Amino acid sequence: MTKYQLIIAISYIFVQGFTYWLKFINLRYMKQHGMKVPQGFEEYIDEATLKKTHAYSVEQGSLSFVESLLGSAMLLIFLFGGILNLYNSWVTSLQLPFILKGTVFFLLLGYINTILSVPFSLYSTFRIENKYGFNAMTPRLWIEDLAKSLLVSTVLSGLILLGSLWIIQASPDYWWVVVWTFFLIFSLFVMYISPYVIEPLFNKFTSLEGHELESRIKDMMKGAGIKVSRVFTIDASKRSRHTNAYFTGIGRVKRIVLFDTLISTMDQDEILAVLAHEAGHWKKRHVLKMIVVFELLSFIAAYISFRFLNSEFLAYIFEISGETFFAKLAVLFFLFGIVSFPFTPLFSYFSRRHEVEADRFAIALTAKPGSLATSLMKLSRDNLSNLYPHPLYADFYYSHPPVVERVRKIREKYAQGERRLQPDRN
């Protein structure tokens, strides 16, 4: 192993070790503090639920640790044990054009990663999720979902690879700008077609047309200045008993999707509060802001990739011989993962700020802070969410403020109608 390889390997091991330490102290913190029912949660969560939450978190965390450890070990062996060079030599020896070689190179790696994840997915679904009452999926449905996921990922990844490699071949000096533009347009296209083409492959969508809840939802969204085309429920309960709701679609016309499990556990005011929160993200342009930030970073990454791929520095460090473009690109993806890790808490911080803003918007729109608070408590209960994350772990990874803190702030600031805001309709 060369000096540079050793530095990179140690950096990766440090990052992985730090993440494992964060997960360890988070579970230990929950064990020490997580058996006390938070004030105000008594009606929805009891000690038995907290014990079940702890056990569920430990089992899921243990499985995640084993999967991550195995994946990290195999990745290090692949990159630093000479396997990358052998794999690259085999693919580049195929009598295929440049574009097809690159497509085969990355699609095969994706298939291998999927195969390695299968045992862990099976154990999580049919052992852990089953044990804690979440799983409703049959083995046949699991296989069907896997096949559909592979088909969708193959089509989408194949299109991205074919398009990007064609651009690289056609414009060797400026491909980084064109590829970045292609990625942006393709991402927006997928966001547009997903509700109509991809999502129905996995779930049955049923319109709430004519239902009182749909009328209330549309009236509320109209009051916020958001045009919603239709409101749907999906048959989430045929796979899992976890609860959720989301907005889908882009542009002026948006769709609201409710899990059937959510409808069965919440009253209408609570559902409206959850959707008002999601509306807050749209009205405050949080989605747009995140897209802009991501695309700016992607633009920088594309230029850096262009510079490195035009040199033989990475090929020299990792001792790659022959045609090196695809192998160097694989190494770059690995290095970006290391370099981007220190920014994780920064992105989490801004995400939590967005959640606070969305909560304030939801309260202003519905004038029912109590419904938002109870909806959050029910979501935590129904999904066995950890109510007591370690502060450092939450700072690094939590995209939402911890639910106990979130509910407390809602009640302190807005309980009993002490303060009402007017939603921003701009």
C-alpha positions in Angstrom: 0.0 0.0 0.0 1.4 3.4 -1.0 1.7 6.4 1.3 -1.3 8.1 -0.4 -3.4 4.9 -0.2 -2.6 4.6 3.5 -3.7 8.2 4.2 -7.0 7.7 2.3 -7.7 4.4 3.9 -7.0 5.8 7.4 -9.3 8.8 6.6 -12.1 6.4 5.6 -11.7 4.2 8.6 -11.7 7.3 10.9 -15.0 8.5 9.3 -16.6 5.1 9.7 -15.3 4.7 13.2 -16.7 8.1 14.2 -20.1 7.2 12.8 -20.1 3.9 14.7 -19.1 5.8 17.9 -22.0 8.2 17.4 -24.4 5.3 17.0 -23.0 3.7 20.1 -23.4 6.7 22.3 -26.8 7.3 20.9 -28.1 3.9 21.9 -26.4 4.1 25.3 -28.0 7.6 25.9 -31.4 6.2 25.1 -30.8 3.3 27.5 -29.9 5.7 30.3 -32.6 8.3 29.7 -35.2 6.8 27.4 -37.4 4.9 30.0 -39.1 8.0 31.3 -42.3 9.1 29.6 -41.8 12.8 28.5 -44.1 15.3 30.1 -47.2 15.8 28.1 -46.8 12.5 26.2 -48.6 10.4 28.9 -51.8 10.0 27.0 -50.0 8.5 23.9 -46.8 6.8 25.2 -46.2 4.6 28.2 -43.2 2.8 29.7 -44.0 -0.4 27.7 -43.8 1.6 24.5 -40.5 3.1 25.5 -39.1 -0.3 26.3 -40.3 -1.6 22.9 -38.8 1.5 21.2 -35.4 0.8 22.9 -35.4 -2.8 21.9 -36.4 -2.0 18.3 -33.7 0.7 18.0 -31.1 -1.7 19.4 -31.9 -4.5 16.9 -32.1 -2.2 13.9 -28.9 -0.5 15.0 -27.1 -3.8 15.4 -28.2 -5.0 12.0 -27.2 -1.7 10.5 -23.8 -1.9 12.2 -23.1 -5.4 10.9 -24.2 -4.4 7.4 -22.1 -1.3 7.4 -19.0 -3.0 8.8 -19.2 -5.8 6.2 -19.8 -3.3 3.4 -16.9 -1.1 4.5 -14.5 -4.1 4.7 -15.5 -5.2 1.3 -15.1 -1.7 -0.1 -11.6 -1.4 1.3 -10.6 -4.7 -0.1 -12.1 -3.8 -3.5 -10.2 -0.5 -3.6 -7.0 -1.2 -1.9 -6.6 -5.0 -2.4 -6.1 -4.8 -6.2 -9.6 -6.0 -7.1 -10.6 -2.6 -8.6 -7.7 -3.0 -11.1 -8.7 -6.5 -12.0 -12.3 -5.6 -12.4 -11.4 -2.5 -14.5 -9.1 -4.6 -16.7 -11.8 -7.2 -17.3 -14.5 -4.6 -18.2 -12.2 -2.6 -20.4 -11.0 -5.7 -22.2 -14.6 -6.3 -23.5 -15.1 -5.6 -27.1 -17.5 -2.8 -26.5 -17.7 0.9 -27.3 -16.6 3.4 -24.6 -20.2 4.2 -23.7 -21.3 0.6 -23.3 -18.2 -0.3 -21.3 -18.9 2.5 -18.8 -22.5 1.5 -18.5 -21.6 -2.2 -17.8 -18.9 -1.1 -15.4 -21.3 0.8 -13.1 -24.4 -1.3 -13.5 -22.6 -4.5 -12.5 -21.3 -2.7 -9.4 -24.8 -1.7 -8.6 -26.1 -5.2 -9.0 -23.4 -6.6 -6.7 -24.3 -4.0 -4.1 -28.0 -5.0 -4.3 -27.1 -8.7 -4.0 -25.0 -8.0 -0.9 -27.9 -6.1 0.7 -30.5 -8.8 0.1 -29.8 -10.9 3.3 -29.9 -7.7 5.5 -33.2 -6.6 3.9 -34.7 -10.0 4.4 -33.7 -10.1 8.0 -34.9 -6.6 8.7 -38.2 -7.1 7.0 -39.1 -10.6 8.1 -37.4 -10.8 11.5 -37.1 -7.3 13.1 -40.1 -5.6 11.5 -42.2 -8.7 12.0 -41.2 -9.0 15.6 -42.3 -5.4 16.4 -45.6 -5.6 14.4 -44.6 -3.4 11.5 -44.2 -5.9 8.6 -47.2 -6.8 6.5 -45.3 -7.9 3.5 -45.3 -11.5 2.1 -42.2 -13.1 0.6 -43.9 -13.0 -2.8 -44.5 -9.2 -2.5 -40.9 -8.7 -1.3 -39.6 -10.5 -4.4 -41.9 -8.5 -6.7 -40.7 -5.2 -5.1 -37.1 -6.3 -5.5 -37.6 -7.1 -9.2 -39.4 -3.8 -9.9 -36.8 -1.8 -8.0 -34.0 -3.5 -10.1 -36.0 -2.8 -13.3 -36.5 0.9 -12.4 -33.0 1.5 -11.2 -31.6 -0.3 -14.3 -33.6 1.9 -16.6 -32.9 5.2 -14.8 -29.2 4.4 -14.1 -28.8 3.1 -17.7 -30.2 6.3 -19.2 -28.0 8.5 -16.9 -24.9 6.5 -17.7 -25.6 6.3 -21.5 -26.4 10.0 -21.7 -23.4 11.2 -19.5 -20.8 9.0 -21.2 -22.1 10.1 -24.6 -21.6 13.7 -23.6 -18.1 12.9 -22.2 -17.1 11.3 -25.5 -18.7 14.0 -27.6 -17.3 17.0 -25.6 -14.0 16.0 -23.9 -13.2 19.6 -22.9 -16.5 20.9 -21.6 -18.4 17.7 -20.6 -18.5 18.6 -17.0 -20.8 21.6 -17.6 -23.0 19.6 -20.0 -23.2 16.6 -17.8 -24.2 18.7 -14.8 -26.9 20.3 -16.9 -28.1 16.9 -18.1 -28.3 15.6 -14.5 -30.3 18.7 -13.5 -32.8 18.3 -16.3 -33.1 14.5 -15.9 -33.7 14.9 -12.1 -36.5 17.4 -12.7 -38.0 15.0 -15.4 -38.0 12.1 -12.9 -39.6 14.3 -10.2 -42.3 15.1 -12.7 -43.0 11.6 -14.0 -42.5 9.7 -10.7 -46.1 10.2 -9.4 -47.6 9.0 -12.6 -45.1 6.3 -13.8 -42.8 5.0 -11.0 -44.8 5.3 -7.7 -47.9 3.4 -9.1 -45.6 0.4 -9.8 -45.4 -0.2 -6.1 -48.6 1.1 -4.6 -52.3 1.5 -5.4 -53.4 5.1 -5.4 -57.0 5.8 -4.4 -58.5 9.2 -4.8 -60.3 10.8 -1.9 -62.5 12.7 -4.3 -65.9 13.4 -2.7 -64.6 12.7 0.8 -65.0 15.3 3.5 -61.2 15.1 4.3 -60.3 15.9 0.7 -62.5 19.0 0.8 -61.0 20.2 4.0 -57.5 19.6 2.7 -58.1 21.5 -0.5 -59.7 24.4 1.3 -56.7 24.6 3.7 -54.2 24.5 0.8 -56.2 27.1 -1.1 -56.0 29.3 1.9 -52.2 28.9 1.8 -52.1 29.7 -1.9 -51.2 26.1 -3.0 -53.0 24.5 -5.8 -53.5 20.7 -5.2 -54.7 18.6 -8.1 -55.8 15.6 -6.2 -55.5 13.9 -2.8 -54.7 10.2 -2.7 -54.3 7.4 -0.2 -51.9 4.6 -0.9 -52.2 1.0 0.3 -49.1 1.3 2.5 -50.5 -1.2 5.0 -49.9 -4.1 2.6 -46.2 -3.7 3.2 -45.8 -1.9 6.5 -47.7 -0.4 9.4 -45.4 2.6 9.6 -47.3 5.9 9.0 -46.5 8.8 6.8 -47.8 11.4 4.3 -46.1 13.4 1.6 -46.4 15.9 -1.2 -45.4 14.8 -4.7 -45.1 16.5 -8.1 -43.5 19.8 -9.1 -44.7 23.0 -10.6 -48.1 24.5 -10.1 -50.0 21.2 -9.8 -49.1 19.1 -6.8 -50.5 15.9 -5.3 -51.0 14.9 -1.7 -50.5 11.3 -0.7 -51.6 9.9 2.6 -50.7 6.4 3.9 -53.8 4.5 4.8 -52.1 3.7 8.1 -52.0 7.4 8.8 -55.7 7.9 8.2 -56.5 5.0 10.5 -54.6 6.4 13.5 -55.2 10.2 13.3 -58.2 12.4 13.3 -58.8 14.9 10.5 -57.4 17.9 12.4 -54.2 16.0 13.0 -53.9 15.0 9.4 -54.5 18.6 8.4 -51.7 19.7 10.7 -49.3 17.2 9.2 -50.1 18.4 5.7 -50.0 22.0 6.7 -46.4 21.4 7.9 -45.6 19.9 4.4 -47.3 23.0 2.9 -44.9 25.1 4.9 -42.0 23.5 3.2 -43.4 24.5 -0.2 -44.4 28.0 0.8 -41.1 28.7 2.4 -39.3 27.3 -0.7 -37.3 24.8 1.4 -37.4 22.3 -1.4 -36.2 24.8 -4.0 -33.5 26.1 -1.6 -32.2 22.5 -1.1 -32.2 21.9 -4.8 -30.2 25.1 -5.5 -27.6 24.2 -2.8 -27.3 20.7 -4.0 -26.9 21.8 -7.6 -24.3 24.4 -6.7 -22.3 21.7 -4.9 -22.8 19.3 -7.8 -21.5 22.0 -10.2 -18.3 22.3 -8.1 -18.0 18.5 -7.8 -18.4 18.2 -11.6 -15.5 20.6 -12.2 -13.3 18.8 -9.7 -14.1 15.5 -11.3 -13.2 16.9 -14.7 -9.8 18.0 -13.4 -9.0 14.7 -11.7 -10.3 12.5 -14.5 -8.1 14.4 -17.0 -5.0 13.6 -14.9 -3.4 10.2 -14.0 -3.1 11.1 -10.3 -5.8 8.8 -9.1 -4.6 6.0 -11.4 -1.1 6.4 -10.0 -2.3 6.3 -6.4 -4.5 3.3 -6.8 -2.1 1.6 -9.3 -4.7 1.3 -12.0 -3.5 0.1 -15.4 -4.9 0.2 -18.9 -8.0 2.3 -19.6 -8.5 4.1 -16.4 -11.5 6.5 -16.8 -14.2 4.4 -15.2 -12.0 3.2 -12.3 -10.9 6.8 -11.6 -14.6 7.8 -11.5 -15.4 5.0 -9.1 -12.5 6.2 -6.8 -13.8 9.8 -7.0 -17.2 8.7 -5.7 -15.5 7.1 -2.8 -13.4 10.2 -2.0 -16.4 12.5 -2.2 -18.0 10.4 0.5 -15.1 11.1 2.8 -14.7 14.7 2.0 -18.5 15.4 2.3 -18.8 13.8 5.8 -17.7 16.9 7.8 -20.5 18.9 6.2 -23.2 16.4 7.5 -24.0 18.4 10.7 -24.2 21.6 8.7 -26.8 20.2 6.3 -28.7 18.7 9.2 -28.7 22.0 11.0 -30.3 23.9 8.1 -32.8 21.0 7.6 -33.9 21.3 11.3 -34.3 25.1 10.8 -36.6 24.4 7.9 -38.6 22.0 10.0 -39.1 24.7 12.7 -40.2 27.2 10.0 -42.7 24.6 8.6 -44.1 24.0 12.1 -44.7 27.7 12.6 -46.4 27.9 9.2 -48.6 24.9 10.0 -49.7 26.4 13.3 -50.4 29.7 11.6 -52.4 28.0 8.9 -54.5 25.7 11.1 -54.6 27.8 14.3 -54.5 24.4 16.1 -51.1 23.8 17.7 -52.5 21.0 19.8 -53.3 19.0 16.7 -49.8 19.4 15.4 -48.4 18.3 18.8 -50.6 15.3 19.1 -49.9 14.2 15.5 -46.1 14.3 16.2 -46.6 12.2 19.4 -48.7 9.7 17.5 -46.1 9.5 14.7 -43.4 8.8 17.2 -45.5 6.2 19.0 -46.6 4.4 15.8 -43.1 4.3 14.3 -41.3 3.5 17.6 -39.1 6.6 17.2 -36.4 7.3 19.6 -37.6 10.1 21.9 -34.2 10.6 23.6 -31.4 10.8 21.0 -27.9 11.8 22.2 -27.5 15.6 21.5 -24.3 15.1 19.4 -25.9 12.3 17.4 -29.0 14.5 16.8 -26.7 17.4 15.7 -25.0 15.2 13.1 -27.9 13.2 11.7 -31.3 14.5 12.7 -33.0 16.4 9.8 -35.9 17.2 12.3 -35.6 18.5 15.8 -36.0 15.7 18.4 -39.7 15.2 18.9 -39.8 16.0 22.6 -38.1 19.3 22.0 -40.3 20.0 19.0 -43.5 19.3 20.9 -42.4 21.3 23.9 -41.6 24.4 21.7 -45.0 24.1 20.0 -46.8 24.1 23.3 -44.7 26.8 24.9 -45.1 29.3 22.0 -48.5 28.6 20.7 -50.6 26.6 23.2 -54.1 27.7 23.9 -54.0 30.2 21.0 -51.7 32.6 22.9 -50.1 33.5 19.7 -51.3 33.2 16.1 -49.3 33.9 13.1 -50.5 34.7 9.6 -49.1 32.3 7.0 -46.9 33.8 4.4 -48.8 33.6 1.1 -46.1 34.9 -1.1 
